[in-house]
């Protein structure tokens, strides 16, 4: 297909949209769907028919609009009005007032800080397109980046663009993308593979899911560009089996892309061929680790192996393999389209661009946000997030899931980038951000994460298998008021051993939640041990003592 | 293998999956997904069948099936309630919900009630953190639940078919 042809398809869709005076978009990503947004969409369609506004109104589904806390969300002409908490019964009013003033009781002001402080890059199409219609994506310059790469850029130049952009892996580790691509490009092999890691296992993270549900084509396009750059002709998306909607949308996106020859043989008439296959994960946190993920695609138990050799040289079935995360792939086509310099102009010196975060926990505006790197935690929590739920006091923000740490209020003005987060004992992680208030007990939180690591440890290496279980025992003793200071010392020592001797990332970072809570909330640990009290009133210490008596 | 079983419609789905991947050993996890989707759980008959067809030792299949949380070797009850235990849900009160379910329906995580009506499961994170605490009741997500709401909804879900 020539660019003229696919521009035509895009323009046709654009015209179809513009042919209607009012485009009513209903969010159909998972959070809103679970709040019955499909029924809202039906009701709106029915009302448009009944009120005879079929010629001016068009109702369609769209990807995630971000503010999940106020779902189901509905927009009119993208920015004319934003409605939240819409029920099917509200449909008559919305349609009636479509050419008048917006319905006040449902309206969410779109100048609220939640929207104003965001910079959209990976999420640029989310909420604007129907994720199940390729034409919508084409109308917004979709697949142009791929076409331009294939026709005007050598693979080396594509890699060069990535190096210049300064993009770092968004899965958590933050390895420079350009460097990874060039290693795979240089690796010698008859066959090479590209894998998209969509095994979003962190509890409290839903960025990948939302992106796959809202804009699956951008991930497909990113993978194809990566395939061209490194010389691979086959791609896999390893996606969690627990995300049925994301799987469905990705499947349909792959099919549509194949039909339009953006995937398959001789893409857009060039010699480059690339196809994408979906592999379902089956619920194992450790499979987010790249060598474990590869084992799982090969149909085995998902256990990691020592590195080197790195997958870039010896990966899937022994072939050089590029593994990147969903958000990384979503960033590729915007970088190619807008230029590496534009991307590099956003963010801090060593962390470029934007980052998507899943904001959850004890916060008013839970949802999906994309902010420039270098924004402060305070801006995220108190301006975008709208502050703590129920006016309670902020205690900590947890980033990086079970591999990250809890950051207390004295670091709220810290800039969010890979290095700063590492300095305070946490990690960027894939982007889960959970806000905790004064009613959360930090010992209990550490215990919760250790329980998670203990059950998710694959069991291959002893430090992680035994160490996490022992750390969990010690934390349980502390939380139940049965521990002494000796146990506390033992816990800290064990953290050190597990971190330094485990085989893969799971074990190496498992101690982070414990270490960071000990570092910043030592007094809470001491209160449990010395005073046999839980300051937040979460751990049932008194209860236990009564039972003993 | 008796004749009626080999003509089973669901078995055909399993065959189709294995055929799609050329009966290679790599197809194991995908095949197990199909078995569980068609039969509700991984039963012994099917595991043996898959073992023969893919030429993977049964011990290895057992290893894979027990490694991943998604697979279950026990038949499920008529209704399932999956409670999310992700971080956001946890700090918003999962422990209280778990004990409410235990007290009212007598099931622990991973168990099925004696009358085979309800299976209780927990998930690491269902990715609906914006709706914490969240549950999946018979495939439908229920957000911002409290112990009272959960007990009420599960109660109604079970009663519906009697």
HADDOCK unambig.tbl for C-alpha pairs under 7 A between the chains (distance, minus, plus):
assign (segid A and resid 31 and name CA) (segid B and resid 128 and name CA) 5.90 0.50 0.50
assign (segid A and resid 34 and name CA) (segid B and resid 141 and name CA) 5.27 0.50 0.50
assign (segid A and resid 34 and name CA) (segid B and resid 142 and name CA) 6.72 0.50 0.50
assign (segid A and resid 68 and name CA) (segid B and resid 130 and name CA) 5.63 0.50 0.50
assign (segid A and resid 69 and name CA) (segid B and resid 130 and name CA) 5.68 0.50 0.50
assign (segid A and resid 69 and name CA) (segid B and resid 131 and name CA) 6.87 0.50 0.50
assign (segid A and resid 203 and name CA) (segid B and resid 86 and name CA) 4.41 0.50 0.50
assign (segid A and resid 203 and name CA) (segid B and resid 87 and name CA) 5.50 0.50 0.50
assign (segid A and resid 203 and name CA) (segid B and resid 124 and name CA) 6.14 0.50 0.50
assign (segid A and resid 203 and name CA) (segid B and resid 125 and name CA) 4.89 0.50 0.50
assign (segid A and resid 204 and name CA) (segid B and resid 86 and name CA) 5.61 0.50 0.50
assign (segid A and resid 204 and name CA) (segid B and resid 87 and name CA) 5.29 0.50 0.50
assign (segid A and resid 204 and name CA) (segid B and resid 88 and name CA) 5.64 0.50 0.50
assign (segid A and resid 204 and name CA) (segid B and resid 125 and name CA) 6.66 0.50 0.50
assign (segid A and resid 204 and name CA) (segid B and resid 127 and name CA) 6.72 0.50 0.50
assign (segid A and resid 204 and name CA) (segid B and resid 129 and name CA) 5.92 0.50 0.50
assign (segid A and resid 205 and name CA) (segid B and resid 127 and name CA) 6.24 0.50 0.50
assign (segid A and resid 206 and name CA) (segid B and resid 127 and name CA) 4.82 0.50 0.50
assign (segid A and resid 242 and name CA) (segid B and resid 126 and name CA) 6.88 0.50 0.50
assign (segid A and resid 280 and name CA) (segid B and resid 30 and name CA) 6.93 0.50 0.50
assign (segid A and resid 282 and name CA) (segid B and resid 68 and name CA) 5.42 0.50 0.50
assign (segid A and resid 282 and name CA) (segid B and resid 69 and name CA) 6.45 0.50 0.50
assign (segid A and resid 282 and name CA) (segid B and resid 70 and name CA) 4.88 0.50 0.50
assign (segid A and resid 283 and name CA) (segid B and resid 68 and name CA) 5.45 0.50 0.50
assign (segid A and resid 283 and name CA) (segid B and resid 69 and name CA) 5.05 0.50 0.50
assign (segid A and resid 283 and name CA) (segid B and resid 70 and name CA) 5.21 0.50 0.50
assign (segid A and resid 284 and name CA) (segid B and resid 68 and name CA) 5.57 0.50 0.50
assign (segid A and resid 284 and name CA) (segid B and resid 69 and name CA) 6.44 0.50 0.50
assign (segid A and resid 298 and name CA) (segid B and resid 26 and name CA) 4.84 0.50 0.50
assign (segid A and resid 299 and name CA) (segid B and resid 25 and name CA) 6.72 0.50 0.50
assign (segid A and resid 299 and name CA) (segid B and resid 26 and name CA) 4.44 0.50 0.50
assign (segid A and resid 299 and name CA) (segid B and resid 27 and name CA) 6.10 0.50 0.50
assign (segid A and resid 299 and name CA) (segid B and resid 28 and name CA) 5.23 0.50 0.50
assign (segid A and resid 299 and name CA) (segid B and resid 29 and name CA) 5.28 0.50 0.50
assign (segid A and resid 300 and name CA) (segid B and resid 64 and name CA) 6.32 0.50 0.50
assign (segid A and resid 301 and name CA) (segid B and resid 64 and name CA) 5.05 0.50 0.50
assign (segid A and resid 301 and name CA) (segid B and resid 67 and name CA) 6.32 0.50 0.50
assign (segid A and resid 360 and name CA) (segid B and resid 88 and name CA) 6.06 0.50 0.50
assign (segid A and resid 360 and name CA) (segid B and resid 129 and name CA) 5.86 0.50 0.50
assign (segid A and resid 360 and name CA) (segid B and resid 130 and name CA) 5.75 0.50 0.50
assign (segid A and resid 361 and name CA) (segid B and resid 88 and name CA) 4.70 0.50 0.50
assign (segid A and resid 366 and name CA) (segid B and resid 130 and name CA) 5.15 0.50 0.50
assign (segid A and resid 367 and name CA) (segid B and resid 130 and name CA) 5.67 0.50 0.50
assign (segid A and resid 434 and name CA) (segid B and resid 88 and name CA) 6.43 0.50 0.50
assign (segid A and resid 440 and name CA) (segid B and resid 91 and name CA) 6.66 0.50 0.50
